[in-house]
């Protein structure tokens, strides 16, 4: 159950990170107008919207890294419950 929850969280963070990267203007001039950036630039100002999207991108990347490390540790700890003399995994409780 925990691994399923972590996997869903990783997928959600991945989608949000993709969106955060795609709405950035490749030349660093604020939010890309293709994805509604004109309204965001008018509401926050070009500098504030750029700072927000950049910080969001960093936070999402860090969250993805942490979630992946936690998931790898949990999956790795489950591998220790295998009996070396048998090809059938032991039931852990």
PyMOL Python script that loads the backbone (N, CA, C, O; Angstrom):
from pymol import cmd

cmd.read_pdbstr("""\
ATOM      1  N   UNK A   1       0.825  -1.201   0.000  1.00  0.00           N
ATOM      2  CA  UNK A   1       0.000   0.000   0.000  1.00  0.00           C
ATOM      3  C   UNK A   1       0.860   1.253   0.000  1.00  0.00           C
ATOM      4  O   UNK A   1       0.580   2.210  -0.721  1.00  0.00           O
ATOM      5  N   UNK A   2       1.915   1.240   0.817  1.00  0.00           N
ATOM      6  CA  UNK A   2       2.801   2.399   0.906  1.00  0.00           C
ATOM      7  C   UNK A   2       3.550   2.621  -0.406  1.00  0.00           C
ATOM      8  O   UNK A   2       3.708   3.757  -0.853  1.00  0.00           O
ATOM      9  N   UNK A   3       4.010   1.531  -1.021  1.00  0.00           N
ATOM     10  CA  UNK A   3       4.724   1.674  -2.291  1.00  0.00           C
ATOM     11  C   UNK A   3       3.799   2.179  -3.394  1.00  0.00           C
ATOM     12  O   UNK A   3       4.222   2.944  -4.261  1.00  0.00           O
ATOM     13  N   UNK A   4       2.555   1.758  -3.363  1.00  0.00           N
ATOM     14  CA  UNK A   4       1.591   2.243  -4.347  1.00  0.00           C
ATOM     15  C   UNK A   4       1.366   3.737  -4.178  1.00  0.00           C
ATOM     16  O   UNK A   4       1.318   4.474  -5.163  1.00  0.00           O
ATOM     17  N   UNK A   5       1.230   4.188  -2.940  1.00  0.00           N
ATOM     18  CA  UNK A   5       1.042   5.607  -2.660  1.00  0.00           C
ATOM     19  C   UNK A   5       2.252   6.414  -3.118  1.00  0.00           C
ATOM     20  O   UNK A   5       2.105   7.470  -3.735  1.00  0.00           O
ATOM     21  N   UNK A   6       3.448   5.915  -2.814  1.00  0.00           N
ATOM     22  CA  UNK A   6       4.656   6.616  -3.243  1.00  0.00           C
ATOM     23  C   UNK A   6       4.774   6.667  -4.762  1.00  0.00           C
ATOM     24  O   UNK A   6       5.206   7.675  -5.321  1.00  0.00           O
ATOM     25  N   UNK A   7       4.392   5.586  -5.426  1.00  0.00           N
ATOM     26  CA  UNK A   7       4.441   5.554  -6.887  1.00  0.00           C
ATOM     27  C   UNK A   7       3.477   6.570  -7.497  1.00  0.00           C
ATOM     28  O   UNK A   7       3.815   7.245  -8.469  1.00  0.00           O
ATOM     29  N   UNK A   8       2.288   6.675  -6.932  1.00  0.00           N
ATOM     30  CA  UNK A   8       1.316   7.660  -7.415  1.00  0.00           C
ATOM     31  C   UNK A   8       1.835   9.084  -7.173  1.00  0.00           C
ATOM     32  O   UNK A   8       1.688   9.954  -8.031  1.00  0.00           O
ATOM     33  N   UNK A   9       2.440   9.314  -6.007  1.00  0.00           N
ATOM     34  CA  UNK A   9       3.019  10.635  -5.726  1.00  0.00           C
ATOM     35  C   UNK A   9       4.144  10.972  -6.690  1.00  0.00           C
ATOM     36  O   UNK A   9       4.248  12.111  -7.147  1.00  0.00           O
ATOM     37  N   UNK A  10       4.984   9.999  -7.002  1.00  0.00           N
ATOM     38  CA  UNK A  10       6.070  10.220  -7.963  1.00  0.00           C
ATOM     39  C   UNK A  10       5.501  10.574  -9.332  1.00  0.00           C
ATOM     40  O   UNK A  10       5.998  11.486  -9.992  1.00  0.00           O
ATOM     41  N   UNK A  11       4.473   9.868  -9.758  1.00  0.00           N
ATOM     42  CA  UNK A  11       3.861  10.165 -11.054  1.00  0.00           C
ATOM     43  C   UNK A  11       3.255  11.564 -11.074  1.00  0.00           C
ATOM     44  O   UNK A  11       3.389  12.284 -12.064  1.00  0.00           O
ATOM     45  N   UNK A  12       2.590  11.954  -9.987  1.00  0.00           N
ATOM     46  CA  UNK A  12       1.989  13.282  -9.905  1.00  0.00           C
ATOM     47  C   UNK A  12       3.061  14.371  -9.934  1.00  0.00           C
ATOM     48  O   UNK A  12       2.909  15.374 -10.630  1.00  0.00           O
ATOM     49  N   UNK A  13       4.136  14.177  -9.184  1.00  0.00           N
ATOM     50  CA  UNK A  13       5.222  15.160  -9.180  1.00  0.00           C
ATOM     51  C   UNK A  13       5.868  15.241 -10.561  1.00  0.00           C
ATOM     52  O   UNK A  13       6.248  16.327 -11.000  1.00  0.00           O
ATOM     53  N   UNK A  14       5.997  14.116 -11.245  1.00  0.00           N
ATOM     54  CA  UNK A  14       6.566  14.115 -12.600  1.00  0.00           C
ATOM     55  C   UNK A  14       5.715  14.938 -13.562  1.00  0.00           C
ATOM     56  O   UNK A  14       6.247  15.725 -14.345  1.00  0.00           O
ATOM     57  N   UNK A  15       4.412  14.762 -13.506  1.00  0.00           N
ATOM     58  CA  UNK A  15       3.517  15.513 -14.390  1.00  0.00           C
ATOM     59  C   UNK A  15       3.593  17.010 -14.071  1.00  0.00           C
ATOM     60  O   UNK A  15       3.646  17.835 -14.983  1.00  0.00           O
ATOM     61  N   UNK A  16       3.598  17.357 -12.795  1.00  0.00           N
ATOM     62  CA  UNK A  16       3.698  18.764 -12.407  1.00  0.00           C
ATOM     63  C   UNK A  16       5.044  19.364 -12.813  1.00  0.00           C
ATOM     64  O   UNK A  16       5.111  20.523 -13.225  1.00  0.00           O
ATOM     65  N   UNK A  17       6.106  18.581 -12.697  1.00  0.00           N
ATOM     66  CA  UNK A  17       7.428  19.059 -13.094  1.00  0.00           C
ATOM     67  C   UNK A  17       7.501  19.275 -14.604  1.00  0.00           C
ATOM     68  O   UNK A  17       8.090  20.253 -15.063  1.00  0.00           O
ATOM     69  N   UNK A  18       6.917  18.386 -15.359  1.00  0.00           N
ATOM     70  CA  UNK A  18       6.861  18.560 -16.819  1.00  0.00           C
ATOM     71  C   UNK A  18       6.112  19.839 -17.167  1.00  0.00           C
ATOM     72  O   UNK A  18       6.553  20.611 -18.018  1.00  0.00           O
ATOM     73  N   UNK A  19       4.977  20.061 -16.505  1.00  0.00           N
ATOM     74  CA  UNK A  19       4.201  21.275 -16.766  1.00  0.00           C
ATOM     75  C   UNK A  19       4.984  22.526 -16.379  1.00  0.00           C
ATOM     76  O   UNK A  19       4.956  23.522 -17.102  1.00  0.00           O
ATOM     77  N   UNK A  20       5.683  22.484 -15.243  1.00  0.00           N
ATOM     78  CA  UNK A  20       6.452  23.646 -14.799  1.00  0.00           C
ATOM     79  C   UNK A  20       7.578  23.968 -15.773  1.00  0.00           C
ATOM     80  O   UNK A  20       7.874  25.139 -16.014  1.00  0.00           O
ATOM     81  N   UNK A  21       8.199  22.951 -16.327  1.00  0.00           N
ATOM     82  CA  UNK A  21       9.281  23.185 -17.288  1.00  0.00           C
ATOM     83  C   UNK A  21       8.718  23.707 -18.606  1.00  0.00           C
ATOM     84  O   UNK A  21       9.303  24.597 -19.224  1.00  0.00           O
ATOM     85  N   UNK A  22       7.594  23.160 -19.033  1.00  0.00           N
ATOM     86  CA  UNK A  22       7.033  23.567 -20.323  1.00  0.00           C
ATOM     87  C   UNK A  22       6.493  24.995 -20.329  1.00  0.00           C
ATOM     88  O   UNK A  22       6.510  25.645 -21.375  1.00  0.00           O
ATOM     89  N   UNK A  23       6.016  25.500 -19.197  1.00  0.00           N
ATOM     90  CA  UNK A  23       5.465  26.850 -19.213  1.00  0.00           C
ATOM     91  C   UNK A  23       6.535  27.924 -19.070  1.00  0.00           C
ATOM     92  O   UNK A  23       6.235  29.115 -19.161  1.00  0.00           O
ATOM     93  N   UNK A  24       7.779  27.514 -18.846  1.00  0.00           N
ATOM     94  CA  UNK A  24       8.854  28.506 -18.773  1.00  0.00           C
ATOM     95  C   UNK A  24       9.232  28.969 -20.172  1.00  0.00           C
ATOM     96  O   UNK A  24       9.242  28.186 -21.122  1.00  0.00           O
ATOM     97  N   UNK A  25       9.539  30.246 -20.279  1.00  0.00           N
ATOM     98  CA  UNK A  25       9.997  30.804 -21.544  1.00  0.00           C
ATOM     99  C   UNK A  25      11.448  30.375 -21.742  1.00  0.00           C
ATOM    100  O   UNK A  25      12.265  30.564 -20.841  1.00  0.00           O
ATOM    101  N   UNK A  26      11.791  29.800 -22.899  1.00  0.00           N
ATOM    102  CA  UNK A  26      13.153  29.310 -23.086  1.00  0.00           C
ATOM    103  C   UNK A  26      14.215  30.409 -23.040  1.00  0.00           C
ATOM    104  O   UNK A  26      15.390  30.114 -22.821  1.00  0.00           O
ATOM    105  N   UNK A  27      13.829  31.654 -23.239  1.00  0.00           N
ATOM    106  CA  UNK A  27      14.803  32.745 -23.207  1.00  0.00           C
ATOM    107  C   UNK A  27      14.835  33.435 -21.854  1.00  0.00           C
ATOM    108  O   UNK A  27      15.535  34.436 -21.698  1.00  0.00           O
ATOM    109  N   UNK A  28      14.103  32.934 -20.879  1.00  0.00           N
ATOM    110  CA  UNK A  28      14.144  33.485 -19.534  1.00  0.00           C
ATOM    111  C   UNK A  28      13.377  34.778 -19.371  1.00  0.00           C
ATOM    112  O   UNK A  28      13.649  35.530 -18.435  1.00  0.00           O
ATOM    113  N   UNK A  29      12.435  35.063 -20.238  1.00  0.00           N
ATOM    114  CA  UNK A  29      11.706  36.316 -20.165  1.00  0.00           C
ATOM    115  C   UNK A  29      10.349  36.185 -19.529  1.00  0.00           C
ATOM    116  O   UNK A  29       9.428  36.906 -19.913  1.00  0.00           O
ATOM    117  N   UNK A  30      10.188  35.312 -18.588  1.00  0.00           N
ATOM    118  CA  UNK A  30       8.897  35.142 -17.935  1.00  0.00           C
ATOM    119  C   UNK A  30       8.218  33.866 -18.371  1.00  0.00           C
ATOM    120  O   UNK A  30       8.861  32.951 -18.885  1.00  0.00           O
ATOM    121  N   UNK A  31       6.921  33.809 -18.167  1.00  0.00           N
ATOM    122  CA  UNK A  31       6.148  32.625 -18.497  1.00  0.00           C
ATOM    123  C   UNK A  31       5.846  32.648 -19.994  1.00  0.00           C
ATOM    124  O   UNK A  31       5.508  33.689 -20.556  1.00  0.00           O
ATOM    125  N   UNK A  32       5.975  31.485 -20.627  1.00  0.00           N
ATOM    126  CA  UNK A  32       5.772  31.379 -22.066  1.00  0.00           C
ATOM    127  C   UNK A  32       4.326  31.718 -22.425  1.00  0.00           C
ATOM    128  O   UNK A  32       3.408  31.141 -21.842  1.00  0.00           O
ATOM    129  N   UNK A  33       4.095  32.635 -23.366  1.00  0.00           N
ATOM    130  CA  UNK A  33       2.732  33.022 -23.723  1.00  0.00           C
ATOM    131  C   UNK A  33       1.917  31.915 -24.379  1.00  0.00           C
ATOM    132  O   UNK A  33       0.693  32.017 -24.451  1.00  0.00           O
ATOM    133  N   UNK A  34       2.563  30.869 -24.854  1.00  0.00           N
ATOM    134  CA  UNK A  34       1.845  29.750 -25.465  1.00  0.00           C
ATOM    135  C   UNK A  34       0.894  29.101 -24.465  1.00  0.00           C
ATOM    136  O   UNK A  34      -0.191  28.655 -24.839  1.00  0.00           O
ATOM    137  N   UNK A  35       1.292  29.047 -23.208  1.00  0.00           N
ATOM    138  CA  UNK A  35       0.504  28.385 -22.178  1.00  0.00           C
ATOM    139  C   UNK A  35      -0.192  29.395 -21.273  1.00  0.00           C
ATOM    140  O   UNK A  35      -0.340  29.144 -20.077  1.00  0.00           O
ATOM    141  N   UNK A  36      -0.614  30.507 -21.805  1.00  0.00           N
ATOM    142  CA  UNK A  36      -1.328  31.497 -21.017  1.00  0.00           C
ATOM    143  C   UNK A  36      -0.421  32.377 -20.189  1.00  0.00           C
ATOM    144  O   UNK A  36      -0.837  32.898 -19.153  1.00  0.00           O
ATOM    145  N   UNK A  37       0.799  32.549 -20.624  1.00  0.00           N
ATOM    146  CA  UNK A  37       1.764  33.323 -19.860  1.00  0.00           C
ATOM    147  C   UNK A  37       1.476  34.805 -19.833  1.00  0.00           C
ATOM    148  O   UNK A  37       1.909  35.498 -18.912  1.00  0.00           O
ATOM    149  N   UNK A  38       0.755  35.312 -20.819  1.00  0.00           N
ATOM    150  CA  UNK A  38       0.438  36.734 -20.833  1.00  0.00           C
ATOM    151  C   UNK A  38      -0.376  37.146 -19.622  1.00  0.00           C
ATOM    152  O   UNK A  38      -0.116  38.192 -19.028  1.00  0.00           O
ATOM    153  N   UNK A  39      -1.347  36.348 -19.253  1.00  0.00           N
ATOM    154  CA  UNK A  39      -2.172  36.656 -18.077  1.00  0.00           C
ATOM    155  C   UNK A  39      -1.354  36.544 -16.796  1.00  0.00           C
ATOM    156  O   UNK A  39      -1.519  37.354 -15.884  1.00  0.00           O
ATOM    157  N   UNK A  40      -0.482  35.559 -16.720  1.00  0.00           N
ATOM    158  CA  UNK A  40       0.346  35.394 -15.521  1.00  0.00           C
ATOM    159  C   UNK A  40       1.327  36.547 -15.382  1.00  0.00           C
ATOM    160  O   UNK A  40       1.566  37.035 -14.277  1.00  0.00           O
ATOM    161  N   UNK A  41       1.894  36.982 -16.496  1.00  0.00           N
ATOM    162  CA  UNK A  41       2.832  38.104 -16.444  1.00  0.00           C
ATOM    163  C   UNK A  41       2.122  39.391 -16.048  1.00  0.00           C
ATOM    164  O   UNK A  41       2.704  40.221 -15.351  1.00  0.00           O
ATOM    165  N   UNK A  42       0.880  39.572 -16.476  1.00  0.00           N
ATOM    166  CA  UNK A  42       0.143  40.775 -16.105  1.00  0.00           C
ATOM    167  C   UNK A  42      -0.272  40.730 -14.641  1.00  0.00           C
ATOM    168  O   UNK A  42      -0.284  41.761 -13.969  1.00  0.00           O
ATOM    169  N   UNK A  43      -0.615  39.539 -14.139  1.00  0.00           N
ATOM    170  CA  UNK A  43      -1.090  39.424 -12.769  1.00  0.00           C
ATOM    171  C   UNK A  43       0.063  39.588 -11.767  1.00  0.00           C
ATOM    172  O   UNK A  43      -0.046  40.361 -10.815  1.00  0.00           O
ATOM    173  N   UNK A  44       1.164  38.860 -11.984  1.00  0.00           N
ATOM    174  CA  UNK A  44       2.269  38.880 -11.037  1.00  0.00           C
ATOM    175  C   UNK A  44       3.377  39.838 -11.442  1.00  0.00           C
ATOM    176  O   UNK A  44       4.165  40.262 -10.596  1.00  0.00           O
ATOM    177  N   UNK A  45       3.451  40.181 -12.703  1.00  0.00           N
ATOM    178  CA  UNK A  45       4.614  40.872 -13.235  1.00  0.00           C
ATOM    179  C   UNK A  45       5.576  39.818 -13.745  1.00  0.00           C
ATOM    180  O   UNK A  45       5.603  38.704 -13.222  1.00  0.00           O
ATOM    181  N   UNK A  46       6.365  40.148 -14.754  1.00  0.00           N
ATOM    182  CA  UNK A  46       7.236  39.159 -15.397  1.00  0.00           C
ATOM    183  C   UNK A  46       8.253  38.591 -14.419  1.00  0.00           C
ATOM    184  O   UNK A  46       8.515  37.388 -14.440  1.00  0.00           O
ATOM    185  N   UNK A  47       8.830  39.424 -13.566  1.00  0.00           N
ATOM    186  CA  UNK A  47       9.866  38.952 -12.656  1.00  0.00           C
ATOM    187  C   UNK A  47       9.294  38.014 -11.596  1.00  0.00           C
ATOM    188  O   UNK A  47       9.899  36.987 -11.290  1.00  0.00           O
ATOM    189  N   UNK A  48       8.138  38.354 -11.034  1.00  0.00           N
ATOM    190  CA  UNK A  48       7.570  37.518  -9.972  1.00  0.00           C
ATOM    191  C   UNK A  48       7.087  36.182 -10.518  1.00  0.00           C
ATOM    192  O   UNK A  48       7.254  35.157  -9.856  1.00  0.00           O
ATOM    193  N   UNK A  49       6.494  36.167 -11.707  1.00  0.00           N
ATOM    194  CA  UNK A  49       6.028  34.904 -12.265  1.00  0.00           C
ATOM    195  C   UNK A  49       7.215  34.005 -12.610  1.00  0.00           C
ATOM    196  O   UNK A  49       7.142  32.787 -12.449  1.00  0.00           O
ATOM    197  N   UNK A  50       8.307  34.607 -13.085  1.00  0.00           N
ATOM    198  CA  UNK A  50       9.502  33.822 -13.379  1.00  0.00           C
ATOM    199  C   UNK A  50      10.089  33.246 -12.104  1.00  0.00           C
ATOM    200  O   UNK A  50      10.474  32.077 -12.077  1.00  0.00           O
ATOM    201  N   UNK A  51      10.165  34.047 -11.045  1.00  0.00           N
ATOM    202  CA  UNK A  51      10.693  33.554  -9.771  1.00  0.00           C
ATOM    203  C   UNK A  51       9.833  32.421  -9.218  1.00  0.00           C
ATOM    204  O   UNK A  51      10.358  31.420  -8.729  1.00  0.00           O
ATOM    205  N   UNK A  52       8.509  32.579  -9.296  1.00  0.00           N
ATOM    206  CA  UNK A  52       7.601  31.558  -8.773  1.00  0.00           C
ATOM    207  C   UNK A  52       7.760  30.243  -9.528  1.00  0.00           C
ATOM    208  O   UNK A  52       7.860  29.182  -8.912  1.00  0.00           O
ATOM    209  N   UNK A  53       7.782  30.307 -10.859  1.00  0.00           N
ATOM    210  CA  UNK A  53       7.894  29.090 -11.663  1.00  0.00           C
ATOM    211  C   UNK A  53       9.265  28.441 -11.451  1.00  0.00           C
ATOM    212  O   UNK A  53       9.372  27.215 -11.403  1.00  0.00           O
ATOM    213  N   UNK A  54      10.302  29.255 -11.324  1.00  0.00           N
ATOM    214  CA  UNK A  54      11.639  28.698 -11.101  1.00  0.00           C
ATOM    215  C   UNK A  54      11.722  28.009  -9.741  1.00  0.00           C
ATOM    216  O   UNK A  54      12.273  26.914  -9.634  1.00  0.00           O
ATOM    217  N   UNK A  55      11.178  28.644  -8.706  1.00  0.00           N
ATOM    218  CA  UNK A  55      11.174  28.022  -7.380  1.00  0.00           C
ATOM    219  C   UNK A  55      10.325  26.760  -7.382  1.00  0.00           C
ATOM    220  O   UNK A  55      10.711  25.751  -6.790  1.00  0.00           O
ATOM    221  N   UNK A  56       9.174  26.808  -8.042  1.00  0.00           N
ATOM    222  CA  UNK A  56       8.314  25.627  -8.129  1.00  0.00           C
ATOM    223  C   UNK A  56       9.041  24.479  -8.813  1.00  0.00           C
ATOM    224  O   UNK A  56       8.927  23.331  -8.383  1.00  0.00           O
ATOM    225  N   UNK A  57       9.783  24.773  -9.868  1.00  0.00           N
ATOM    226  CA  UNK A  57      10.532  23.745 -10.581  1.00  0.00           C
ATOM    227  C   UNK A  57      11.570  23.104  -9.665  1.00  0.00           C
ATOM    228  O   UNK A  57      11.715  21.881  -9.649  1.00  0.00           O
ATOM    229  N   UNK A  58      12.290  23.922  -8.908  1.00  0.00           N
ATOM    230  CA  UNK A  58      13.296  23.389  -7.989  1.00  0.00           C
ATOM    231  C   UNK A  58      12.650  22.542  -6.891  1.00  0.00           C
ATOM    232  O   UNK A  58      13.143  21.461  -6.571  1.00  0.00           O
ATOM    233  N   UNK A  59      11.556  23.027  -6.317  1.00  0.00           N
ATOM    234  CA  UNK A  59      10.885  22.265  -5.256  1.00  0.00           C
ATOM    235  C   UNK A  59      10.357  20.930  -5.773  1.00  0.00           C
ATOM    236  O   UNK A  59      10.459  19.912  -5.088  1.00  0.00           O
ATOM    237  N   UNK A  60       9.798  20.933  -6.974  1.00  0.00           N
ATOM    238  CA  UNK A  60       9.289  19.689  -7.547  1.00  0.00           C
ATOM    239  C   UNK A  60      10.429  18.719  -7.853  1.00  0.00           C
ATOM    240  O   UNK A  60      10.286  17.513  -7.653  1.00  0.00           O
ATOM    241  N   UNK A  61      11.556  19.236  -8.336  1.00  0.00           N
ATOM    242  CA  UNK A  61      12.704  18.370  -8.621  1.00  0.00           C
ATOM    243  C   UNK A  61      13.250  17.751  -7.333  1.00  0.00           C
ATOM    244  O   UNK A  61      13.598  16.570  -7.306  1.00  0.00           O
ATOM    245  N   UNK A  62      13.322  18.543  -6.281  1.00  0.00           N
ATOM    246  CA  UNK A  62      13.790  18.027  -4.989  1.00  0.00           C
ATOM    247  C   UNK A  62      12.813  16.998  -4.442  1.00  0.00           C
ATOM    248  O   UNK A  62      13.227  15.962  -3.921  1.00  0.00           O
ATOM    249  N   UNK A  63      11.518  17.275  -4.557  1.00  0.00           N
ATOM    250  CA  UNK A  63      10.502  16.328  -4.085  1.00  0.00           C
ATOM    251  C   UNK A  63      10.588  15.014  -4.851  1.00  0.00           C
ATOM    252  O   UNK A  63      10.462  13.941  -4.261  1.00  0.00           O
ATOM    253  N   UNK A  64      10.801  15.092  -6.159  1.00  0.00           N
ATOM    254  CA  UNK A  64      10.935  13.882  -6.976  1.00  0.00           C
ATOM    255  C   UNK A  64      12.146  13.072  -6.534  1.00  0.00           C
ATOM    256  O   UNK A  64      12.058  11.852  -6.402  1.00  0.00           O
ATOM    257  N   UNK A  65      13.264  13.730  -6.307  1.00  0.00           N
ATOM    258  CA  UNK A  65      14.480  13.050  -5.864  1.00  0.00           C
ATOM    259  C   UNK A  65      14.256  12.350  -4.519  1.00  0.00           C
ATOM    260  O   UNK A  65      14.611  11.183  -4.353  1.00  0.00           O
ATOM    261  N   UNK A  66      13.667  13.069  -3.569  1.00  0.00           N
ATOM    262  CA  UNK A  66      13.444  12.508  -2.234  1.00  0.00           C
ATOM    263  C   UNK A  66      12.479  11.318  -2.301  1.00  0.00           C
ATOM    264  O   UNK A  66      12.720  10.283  -1.679  1.00  0.00           O
ATOM    265  N   UNK A  67      11.401  11.466  -3.049  1.00  0.00           N
ATOM    266  CA  UNK A  67      10.436  10.370  -3.175  1.00  0.00           C
ATOM    267  C   UNK A  67      11.068   9.140  -3.820  1.00  0.00           C
ATOM    268  O   UNK A  67      10.785   8.012  -3.414  1.00  0.00           O
ATOM    269  N   UNK A  68      11.917   9.348  -4.817  1.00  0.00           N
ATOM    270  CA  UNK A  68      12.579   8.216  -5.473  1.00  0.00           C
ATOM    271  C   UNK A  68      13.552   7.523  -4.530  1.00  0.00           C
ATOM    272  O   UNK A  68      13.639   6.295  -4.527  1.00  0.00           O
ATOM    273  N   UNK A  69      14.282   8.290  -3.731  1.00  0.00           N
ATOM    274  CA  UNK A  69      15.216   7.690  -2.778  1.00  0.00           C
ATOM    275  C   UNK A  69      14.452   6.897  -1.718  1.00  0.00           C
ATOM    276  O   UNK A  69      14.841   5.779  -1.381  1.00  0.00           O
ATOM    277  N   UNK A  70      13.373   7.465  -1.195  1.00  0.00           N
ATOM    278  CA  UNK A  70      12.567   6.768  -0.182  1.00  0.00           C
ATOM    279  C   UNK A  70      11.999   5.467  -0.755  1.00  0.00           C
ATOM    280  O   UNK A  70      12.024   4.430  -0.093  1.00  0.00           O
ATOM    281  N   UNK A  71      11.491   5.527  -1.978  1.00  0.00           N
ATOM    282  CA  UNK A  71      10.926   4.334  -2.614  1.00  0.00           C
ATOM    283  C   UNK A  71      12.007   3.280  -2.836  1.00  0.00           C
ATOM    284  O   UNK A  71      11.769   2.093  -2.614  1.00  0.00           O
ATOM    285  N   UNK A  72      13.188   3.702  -3.270  1.00  0.00           N
ATOM    286  CA  UNK A  72      14.284   2.752  -3.493  1.00  0.00           C
ATOM    287  C   UNK A  72      14.711   2.090  -2.187  1.00  0.00           C
ATOM    288  O   UNK A  72      15.003   0.894  -2.169  1.00  0.00           O
ATOM    289  N   UNK A  73      14.749   2.842  -1.107  1.00  0.00           N
ATOM    290  CA  UNK A  73      15.123   2.278   0.194  1.00  0.00           C
ATOM    291  C   UNK A  73      14.076   1.261   0.650  1.00  0.00           C
ATOM    292  O   UNK A  73      14.421   0.191   1.150  1.00  0.00           O
ATOM    293  N   UNK A  74      12.803   1.598   0.478  1.00  0.00           N
ATOM    294  CA  UNK A  74      11.744   0.665   0.888  1.00  0.00           C
ATOM    295  C   UNK A  74      11.742  -0.601   0.049  1.00  0.00           C
ATOM    296  O   UNK A  74      11.547  -1.696   0.577  1.00  0.00           O
ATOM    297  N   UNK A  75      11.954  -0.463  -1.243  1.00  0.00           N
ATOM    298  CA  UNK A  75      11.988  -1.636  -2.110  1.00  0.00           C
ATOM    299  C   UNK A  75      13.238  -2.457  -1.802  1.00  0.00           C
ATOM    300  O   UNK A  75      13.183  -3.687  -1.798  1.00  0.00           O
ATOM    301  N   UNK A  76      14.346  -1.799  -1.549  1.00  0.00           N
ATOM    302  CA  UNK A  76      15.583  -2.504  -1.216  1.00  0.00           C
ATOM    303  C   UNK A  76      15.486  -3.256   0.083  1.00  0.00           C
ATOM    304  O   UNK A  76      16.049  -4.343   0.210  1.00  0.00           O
ATOM    305  N   UNK A  77      14.784  -2.704   1.056  1.00  0.00           N
ATOM    306  CA  UNK A  77      14.640  -3.398   2.340  1.00  0.00           C
ATOM    307  C   UNK A  77      13.762  -4.629   2.201  1.00  0.00           C
ATOM    308  O   UNK A  77      13.898  -5.567   2.988  1.00  0.00           O
ATOM    309  N   UNK A  78      12.878  -4.654   1.238  1.00  0.00           N
ATOM    310  CA  UNK A  78      12.048  -5.836   1.000  1.00  0.00           C
ATOM    311  C   UNK A  78      12.830  -6.976   0.379  1.00  0.00           C
ATOM    312  O   UNK A  78      12.436  -8.135   0.504  1.00  0.00           O
ATOM    313  N   UNK A  79      13.937  -6.664  -0.291  1.00  0.00           N
ATOM    314  CA  UNK A  79      14.745  -7.695  -0.931  1.00  0.00           C
ATOM    315  C   UNK A  79      15.518  -8.523   0.091  1.00  0.00           C
ATOM    316  O   UNK A  79      15.991  -9.609  -0.243  1.00  0.00           O
ATOM    317  N   UNK A  80      15.658  -8.047   1.317  1.00  0.00           N
ATOM    318  CA  UNK A  80      16.392  -8.780   2.346  1.00  0.00           C
ATOM    319  C   UNK A  80      15.580  -9.952   2.893  1.00  0.00           C
ATOM    320  O   UNK A  80      16.140 -10.802   3.585  1.00  0.00           O
ATOM    321  N   UNK A  81      14.302 -10.026   2.611  1.00  0.00           N
ATOM    322  CA  UNK A  81      13.452 -11.083   3.146  1.00  0.00           C
ATOM    323  C   UNK A  81      13.433 -12.324   2.255  1.00  0.00           C
ATOM    324  O   UNK A  81      12.536 -13.157   2.384  1.00  0.00           O
ATOM    325  N   UNK A  82      14.402 -12.460   1.360  1.00  0.00           N
ATOM    326  CA  UNK A  82      14.468 -13.617   0.472  1.00  0.00           C
ATOM    327  C   UNK A  82      15.440 -14.638   1.071  1.00  0.00           C
ATOM    328  O   UNK A  82      16.565 -14.302   1.441  1.00  0.00           O
ATOM    329  N   UNK A  83      14.983 -15.879   1.156  1.00  0.00           N
ATOM    330  CA  UNK A  83      15.822 -16.953   1.669  1.00  0.00           C
ATOM    331  C   UNK A  83      16.862 -17.301   0.602  1.00  0.00           C
ATOM    332  O   UNK A  83      16.487 -17.624  -0.526  1.00  0.00           O
ATOM    333  N   UNK A  84      18.169 -17.244   0.930  1.00  0.00           N
ATOM    334  CA  UNK A  84      19.194 -17.511  -0.086  1.00  0.00           C
ATOM    335  C   UNK A  84      19.203 -18.955  -0.577  1.00  0.00           C
ATOM    336  O   UNK A  84      19.739 -19.229  -1.650  1.00  0.00           O
ATOM    337  N   UNK A  85      18.621 -19.886   0.184  1.00  0.00           N
ATOM    338  CA  UNK A  85      18.603 -21.300  -0.208  1.00  0.00           C
ATOM    339  C   UNK A  85      17.368 -21.681  -0.998  1.00  0.00           C
ATOM    340  O   UNK A  85      17.230 -22.832  -1.413  1.00  0.00           O
ATOM    341  N   UNK A  86      16.472 -20.737  -1.211  1.00  0.00           N
ATOM    342  CA  UNK A  86      15.220 -21.036  -1.892  1.00  0.00           C
ATOM    343  C   UNK A  86      14.949 -19.985  -2.949  1.00  0.00           C
ATOM    344  O   UNK A  86      15.384 -18.842  -2.812  1.00  0.00           O
ATOM    345  N   UNK A  87      14.244 -20.353  -3.992  1.00  0.00           N
ATOM    346  CA  UNK A  87      13.876 -19.372  -5.011  1.00  0.00           C
ATOM    347  C   UNK A  87      12.519 -18.738  -4.695  1.00  0.00           C
ATOM    348  O   UNK A  87      12.056 -17.866  -5.431  1.00  0.00           O
ATOM    349  N   UNK A  88      11.878 -19.174  -3.598  1.00  0.00           N
ATOM    350  CA  UNK A  88      10.589 -18.630  -3.211  1.00  0.00           C
ATOM    351  C   UNK A  88      10.805 -17.578  -2.120  1.00  0.00           C
ATOM    352  O   UNK A  88      11.414 -17.888  -1.096  1.00  0.00           O
ATOM    353  N   UNK A  89      10.328 -16.350  -2.306  1.00  0.00           N
ATOM    354  CA  UNK A  89      10.504 -15.329  -1.261  1.00  0.00           C
ATOM    355  C   UNK A  89       9.733 -15.685   0.015  1.00  0.00           C
ATOM    356  O   UNK A  89       8.654 -16.275  -0.038  1.00  0.00           O
ATOM    357  N   UNK A  90      10.305 -15.318   1.146  1.00  0.00           N
ATOM    358  CA  UNK A  90       9.652 -15.531   2.426  1.00  0.00           C
ATOM    359  C   UNK A  90       8.552 -14.513   2.627  1.00  0.00           C
ATOM    360  O   UNK A  90       8.615 -13.408   2.087  1.00  0.00           O
ATOM    361  N   UNK A  91       7.543 -14.877   3.402  1.00  0.00           N
ATOM    362  CA  UNK A  91       6.475 -13.958   3.741  1.00  0.00           C
ATOM    363  C   UNK A  91       6.933 -13.076   4.884  1.00  0.00           C
ATOM    364  O   UNK A  91       7.246 -13.590   5.958  1.00  0.00           O
ATOM    365  N   UNK A  92       6.984 -11.768   4.694  1.00  0.00           N
ATOM    366  CA  UNK A  92       7.351 -10.861   5.792  1.00  0.00           C
ATOM    367  C   UNK A  92       6.100 -10.347   6.465  1.00  0.00           C
ATOM    368  O   UNK A  92       5.072 -10.155   5.815  1.00  0.00           O
ATOM    369  N   UNK A  93       6.181 -10.121   7.775  1.00  0.00           N
ATOM    370  CA  UNK A  93       4.986  -9.685   8.506  1.00  0.00           C
ATOM    371  C   UNK A  93       5.238  -8.428   9.230  1.00  0.00           C
ATOM    372  O   UNK A  93       4.345  -7.912   9.901  1.00  0.00           O
TER     373      UNK A  93
END
""", "prot")
cmd.dss("prot")
cmd.show_as("cartoon", "prot")
cmd.util.cbc("prot")
cmd.orient("prot")
